[in-house]
Amino acid sequence: MNAILAWEDVPIFDSEKAEADYWAENRLDVRLMESAVASASEVSESVTITLRIDPRMLARIKRLARSRYLNYQSMIKQWLSERMEQEFRDH
C-alpha cells in the first residue's frame, strides 16, 4: 500500500469507483493527518476577509476540496500558508 505524503498527491476522481480503487491501493501518511489536526488546533484567532473569486474557479476549488475531504476554505488557507512559506524561503 502506498503512503500519500502531501494533499497535492491525491488526484481528482472521475467517479466513485475510481476513488474507491485509488484508496484501496493508497493511504494517507500518519504525519499528514497529524499535521492537519495540529494546524487546526493551533488556530487561536482569525480575521474574516472578503475575497471576490470567479464563480467557475470557486466551483472547481470546492470540487477539489470535496475530493480531498476538506473544507474548501481550509484548503485555500492551507494553500496560502504553503505559498507564503515558499515565498519567504525563496527571498
Backbone as a chain_set.jsonl record, in Angstrom:
{"seq": "MNAILAWEDVPIFDSEKAEADYWAENRLDVRLMESAVASASEVSESVTITLRIDPRMLARIKRLARSRYLNYQSMIKQWLSERMEQEFRDH", "coords": {"N": [[0.848, -1.176, 0.0], [0.56, 2.22, -0.818], [1.825, 5.198, 0.649], [0.452, 8.374, 1.079], [1.972, 11.434, 1.008], [1.499, 14.14, 0.73], [-1.179, 16.461, 0.35], [-1.545, 17.327, -2.228], [-0.91, 15.16, -3.759], [-3.117, 13.593, -3.978], [-5.36, 12.673, -6.363], [-7.892, 14.208, -8.534], [-10.961, 12.698, -8.796], [-12.747, 10.874, -11.312], [-14.933, 9.326, -10.915], [-16.876, 7.559, -8.418], [-16.051, 4.934, -8.281], [-13.448, 5.042, -9.326], [-12.291, 6.532, -7.306], [-12.638, 4.798, -5.115], [-11.074, 2.64, -5.973], [-8.583, 3.869, -5.991], [-8.182, 4.497, -3.235], [-8.12, 1.952, -2.261], [-5.612, 1.12, -2.834], [-3.947, 3.042, -1.762], [-3.005, 5.123, 1.049], [-3.355, 7.692, 3.547], [-0.497, 9.254, 4.863], [0.485, 9.048, 8.255], [1.734, 11.278, 9.408], [0.854, 13.348, 7.792], [-1.863, 13.46, 8.404], [-1.643, 14.05, 11.147], [-0.43, 16.574, 11.033], [-2.455, 18.051, 9.877], [-4.413, 17.968, 11.865], [-2.992, 19.165, 13.958], [-2.467, 21.749, 12.932], [-5.028, 22.738, 12.763], [-5.781, 22.849, 15.417], [-4.082, 24.769, 16.393], [-5.007, 27.2, 15.67], [-5.832, 30.139, 16.969], [-6.915, 32.614, 16.732], [-8.698, 34.389, 14.276], [-9.275, 36.387, 11.334], [-11.928, 37.713, 9.561], [-12.237, 38.023, 6.092], [-13.097, 39.508, 2.907], [-13.195, 38.124, -0.245], [-13.171, 38.271, -3.633], [-14.021, 35.927, -6.063], [-13.964, 34.316, -9.17], [-16.918, 32.643, -10.134], [-16.753, 30.147, -11.454], [-14.15, 29.342, -10.899], [-14.313, 29.105, -8.12], [-16.149, 27.014, -7.933], [-14.617, 24.942, -8.988], [-12.568, 24.842, -7.077], [-14.044, 24.084, -4.813], [-14.918, 21.557, -5.652], [-12.472, 20.214, -5.883], [-11.604, 20.353, -3.204], [-13.629, 18.878, -1.949], [-13.122, 16.367, -3.055], [-10.886, 15.75, -1.68], [-11.739, 15.508, 0.849], [-11.892, 17.848, 2.378], [-12.661, 21.032, 3.849], [-13.445, 23.703, 1.762], [-12.621, 26.315, 2.334], [-10.691, 25.941, 4.298], [-8.817, 24.543, 2.805], [-8.026, 26.512, 0.959], [-6.837, 28.331, 2.763], [-4.735, 26.718, 3.612], [-3.296, 26.449, 1.213], [-2.546, 29.149, 0.812], [-0.94, 29.557, 3.059], [1.13, 27.673, 2.602], [2.207, 28.704, 0.213], [3.022, 31.238, 1.068], [5.06, 30.559, 2.896], [6.851, 29.414, 1.091], [7.491, 31.65, -0.486], [8.803, 33.243, 1.424], [11.01, 31.609, 1.941], [12.277, 31.613, -0.557], [13.13, 34.21, -0.855]], "CA": [[0.0, 0.0, 0.0], [1.338, 3.45, -0.951], [1.502, 6.258, 1.601], [0.331, 9.707, 0.49], [2.722, 12.343, 1.869], [1.035, 15.521, 0.546], [-2.55, 16.529, -0.164], [-1.478, 17.532, -3.676], [-0.731, 13.859, -4.405], [-4.418, 12.956, -4.136], [-5.922, 13.183, -7.628], [-9.324, 14.474, -8.649], [-11.513, 11.456, -9.316], [-13.828, 10.984, -12.292], [-16.092, 8.565, -10.447], [-16.712, 6.953, -7.097], [-15.29, 3.701, -8.458], [-12.037, 5.426, -9.445], [-11.85, 6.932, -5.969], [-12.555, 3.58, -4.293], [-9.9, 1.896, -6.435], [-7.394, 4.602, -5.547], [-7.994, 4.332, -1.794], [-7.816, 0.539, -1.983], [-4.171, 0.955, -3.038], [-3.214, 4.144, -1.14], [-3.478, 5.59, 2.347], [-2.718, 8.928, 3.975], [0.574, 9.11, 5.832], [0.076, 9.489, 9.587], [2.247, 12.638, 9.649], [-0.016, 14.277, 7.075], [-3.071, 13.595, 9.212], [-1.284, 14.728, 12.385], [-0.192, 17.992, 10.758], [-3.757, 18.666, 9.632], [-5.061, 18.121, 13.162], [-2.213, 20.137, 14.731], [-2.656, 23.102, 12.415], [-6.387, 23.155, 13.087], [-5.879, 23.157, 16.839], [-3.231, 25.91, 16.707], [-5.688, 28.429, 15.289], [-6.391, 30.745, 18.164], [-7.644, 33.814, 16.36], [-8.725, 34.603, 12.834], [-9.928, 37.6, 10.871], [-12.766, 37.477, 8.397], [-11.99, 38.918, 4.96], [-13.917, 39.28, 1.727], [-12.359, 37.858, -1.405], [-14.009, 38.006, -4.809], [-13.475, 34.865, -6.898], [-14.808, 33.907, -10.289], [-17.757, 31.515, -9.702], [-16.258, 28.875, -12.016], [-12.966, 28.972, -10.141], [-14.768, 28.655, -6.806], [-16.752, 25.689, -8.114], [-13.508, 23.991, -9.157], [-11.911, 24.723, -5.777], [-14.922, 23.298, -3.953], [-14.887, 20.179, -6.134], [-11.171, 19.68, -5.492], [-11.604, 20.186, -1.745], [-14.528, 17.764, -1.638], [-12.455, 15.115, -3.42], [-9.838, 15.517, -0.668], [-12.425, 15.502, 2.146], [-11.518, 19.068, 3.087], [-13.48, 22.221, 3.714], [-12.754, 24.479, 0.731], [-11.969, 27.482, 2.93], [-9.475, 25.445, 4.954], [-7.855, 24.206, 1.764], [-7.497, 27.782, 0.451], [-5.916, 28.839, 3.777], [-3.543, 25.871, 3.57], [-2.538, 26.849, 0.018], [-1.948, 30.46, 1.067], [0.128, 29.364, 4.039], [2.245, 26.986, 1.936], [2.818, 29.625, -0.743], [3.695, 32.283, 1.83], [6.312, 29.972, 3.392], [7.727, 29.266, -0.071], [7.955, 32.984, -0.847], [9.781, 33.663, 2.427], [12.233, 30.808, 1.74], [12.908, 31.989, -1.831], [13.633, 35.6, -0.848]], "C": [[0.896, 1.243, 0.0], [0.871, 4.491, 0.059], [1.501, 7.602, 0.876], [0.965, 10.695, 1.464], [2.265, 13.793, 1.771], [-0.369, 15.496, -0.051], [-2.567, 16.674, -1.676], [-1.331, 16.217, -4.443], [-2.048, 13.114, -4.613], [-5.071, 13.528, -5.391], [-7.396, 13.562, -7.505], [-9.917, 13.263, -9.364], [-12.665, 11.715, -10.278], [-15.097, 10.293, -11.82], [-15.818, 8.018, -9.049], [-15.9, 5.668, -7.188], [-13.8, 4.006, -8.565], [-11.479, 5.82, -8.082], [-11.685, 5.713, -5.059], [-11.336, 2.75, -4.677], [-8.615, 2.546, -5.951], [-7.127, 4.344, -4.067], [-7.78, 2.882, -1.397], [-6.313, 0.286, -2.066], [-3.329, 1.999, -2.29], [-3.815, 4.481, 0.215], [-2.754, 6.885, 2.677], [-1.633, 8.61, 4.998], [0.12, 9.697, 7.169], [0.529, 10.918, 9.859], [1.386, 13.684, 8.96], [-1.296, 14.517, 7.872], [-2.775, 14.349, 10.503], [-1.063, 16.221, 12.156], [-1.505, 18.721, 10.495], [-4.487, 18.92, 10.949], [-4.336, 19.178, 13.98], [-2.461, 21.547, 14.241], [-4.062, 23.613, 12.724], [-6.502, 23.55, 14.559], [-5.045, 24.366, 17.232], [-3.889, 27.244, 16.364], [-6.353, 29.01, 16.525], [-7.24, 31.97, 17.824], [-7.624, 33.935, 14.844], [-9.508, 35.871, 12.524], [-10.735, 37.238, 9.632], [-12.438, 38.51, 7.328], [-12.986, 38.603, 3.861], [-12.988, 39.153, 0.538], [-13.273, 37.513, -2.574], [-13.301, 37.001, -5.714], [-14.483, 34.549, -7.992], [-15.617, 32.67, -9.868], [-17.283, 30.162, -10.234], [-15.029, 28.4, -11.264], [-13.364, 28.433, -8.767], [-15.39, 27.259, -6.896], [-15.664, 24.625, -8.254], [-12.773, 23.768, -7.84], [-12.752, 23.854, -4.847], [-14.907, 21.827, -4.35], [-13.583, 19.492, -5.724], [-11.123, 19.414, -3.991], [-12.469, 18.987, -1.338], [-13.861, 16.429, -1.958], [-11.36, 14.749, -2.433], [-10.405, 15.506, 0.742], [-12.012, 16.684, 3.012], [-12.602, 20.116, 2.919], [-12.742, 23.137, 2.732], [-12.044, 25.701, 1.306], [-10.677, 27.075, 3.637], [-8.407, 25.113, 3.927], [-7.228, 25.479, 1.188], [-6.498, 28.363, 1.458], [-4.62, 28.031, 3.792], [-2.679, 26.251, 2.371], [-1.829, 28.181, 0.244], [-0.776, 30.343, 2.032], [1.359, 28.719, 3.401], [2.967, 27.927, 0.978], [3.58, 30.737, -0.032], [5.038, 31.775, 2.36], [7.323, 29.823, 2.257], [8.312, 30.618, -0.478], [9.022, 33.472, 0.134], [11.097, 32.903, 2.278], [13.005, 31.26, 0.506], [13.512, 33.378, -1.822], [14.453, 35.887, 0.345]], "O": [[1.879, 1.302, 0.739], [-0.327, 4.646, 0.297], [2.439, 7.924, 0.147], [0.544, 10.786, 2.617], [2.603, 14.601, 2.636], [-0.703, 14.623, -0.853], [-3.491, 16.201, -2.337], [-1.599, 16.167, -5.643], [-2.094, 12.12, -5.338], [-5.308, 14.733, -5.473], [-8.049, 13.273, -6.502], [-9.426, 12.855, -10.417], [-13.453, 12.643, -10.094], [-16.197, 10.624, -12.262], [-14.684, 8.018, -8.571], [-15.141, 5.347, -6.273], [-12.979, 3.311, -7.967], [-10.343, 5.486, -7.744], [-10.705, 5.612, -4.32], [-10.644, 2.218, -3.809], [-7.674, 1.861, -5.55], [-6.006, 4.017, -3.677], [-7.302, 2.612, -0.295], [-5.799, -0.645, -1.446], [-2.111, 1.845, -2.198], [-4.973, 4.172, 0.495], [-1.671, 7.149, 2.154], [-1.836, 7.789, 5.893], [-0.554, 10.727, 7.202], [-0.206, 11.692, 10.473], [1.206, 14.784, 9.483], [-1.752, 15.654, 7.994], [-3.566, 15.197, 10.917], [-1.46, 17.042, 12.983], [-1.647, 19.889, 10.857], [-5.108, 19.968, 11.126], [-4.978, 20.004, 14.63], [-2.648, 22.456, 15.05], [-4.251, 24.813, 12.925], [-7.235, 24.478, 14.903], [-5.269, 24.942, 18.297], [-3.378, 28.301, 16.733], [-7.311, 28.449, 17.057], [-8.172, 32.311, 18.552], [-6.621, 33.61, 14.207], [-10.293, 36.357, 13.338], [-10.248, 36.525, 8.755], [-12.367, 39.708, 7.603], [-13.639, 37.56, 3.88], [-12.099, 39.981, 0.34], [-14.055, 36.566, -2.5], [-12.142, 37.188, -6.085], [-15.692, 34.522, -7.761], [-15.048, 31.739, -9.299], [-17.397, 29.148, -9.545], [-14.871, 27.205, -11.015], [-12.821, 27.429, -8.306], [-15.171, 26.423, -6.02], [-15.783, 23.533, -7.699], [-12.397, 22.641, -7.519], [-12.217, 22.98, -4.165], [-14.886, 20.949, -3.487], [-13.585, 18.345, -5.276], [-10.65, 18.362, -3.561], [-12.078, 18.187, -0.489], [-14.019, 15.464, -1.211], [-10.948, 13.592, -2.35], [-9.655, 15.497, 1.719], [-11.809, 16.546, 4.218], [-13.368, 20.083, 1.956], [-11.533, 23.326, 2.862], [-10.98, 26.083, 0.819], [-9.681, 27.797, 3.575], [-7.225, 25.371, 4.15], [-6.02, 25.516, 0.954], [-5.431, 28.835, 1.064], [-3.537, 28.589, 3.965], [-1.46, 26.363, 2.498], [-0.654, 28.328, -0.09], [0.264, 30.97, 1.83], [2.487, 29.158, 3.625], [4.197, 27.947, 0.933], [4.657, 31.136, -0.474], [6.041, 32.483, 2.282], [8.513, 30.077, 2.444], [9.502, 30.713, -0.78], [10.028, 34.05, -0.277], [12.172, 33.474, 2.465], [14.236, 31.289, 0.513], [14.325, 33.702, -2.688], [14.947, 37.003, 0.501]]}, "num_chains": 1, "name": "protein.A"}
